[in-house]
Amino acid sequence: MDEVVISKAITESYTRDLIDFMDVDVAIVGAGPSGLTAGYYLAKNGVKSALYERRMSTGGGIWGGGMMFSKIVVESEARWIMDEFGVKLAKYQEGYYVADAVETAAALSLNCIQTGTRILNLLTVEDVLIRDNDRVSGLVLNWSAVPMSNLHIDPLTIKAKLVIDATGHEANVCCIVARKIGEKLNTRTGGVVGEKSMWAEVGERELVANTGEIYPGLMVTGMAVNAALGYPRMGAIFGGMLLSGKKVADLAIDMLRQTEG
């Protein structure tokens, strides 16, 4: 067994992937439930997409369930998405289903990857490219270890026709764009408003309703919607996250078709 062969195999194959996905149709930032769902439905419809995750693992907050009880709740409206991903559900009462948190995170990740969206983990978004009349046109990336180590190392860039912020409670990409363009986001303040206290019913409803483009070239999905626009957080209920991911994928596909048409 040759250690150099092993090292070459990893380095060469990863580098090919990295280069291949430096110019994509859609770049998704954040591999939580909404980002993974969006990646799955984009790839399913033939859209070249890459998903950039700053952590080592995918799945966002699903793994911990509710307060480290490894169960999550999904409302009946999103049951069909869980069925499509092959996740087992147990009916708790009318309108509410319980799923295993670990199975859900693993199933979302596996389906997203196998359908064709490339997940590149341990990469942090430092900045965005703004081109073509103030349109978000790509991402500026660095290895996550660089900011963690407080090193000054210049990043690299990727191009994208659309960028989706799926970074959850922090709405990182929206924050970056707001700083760069002087708070001109499609929110009531022009900047990232910040999420309100927990109210699952309102949070789930507003999250799905407000999924979409928040600035030219920048779309927002999942908890990043509520963080950016100022709606409540929800806790360990994930149906809205899945529906938001599906919705942002559908909207992105329509926008790409209009551009190409």
Order of alpha helices (4+ residues) and beta strands (2+ residues): alpha-beta-alpha-beta-beta-alpha-beta-beta-alpha-beta-beta-beta-alpha-beta-alpha-alpha-beta-beta-alpha-alpha
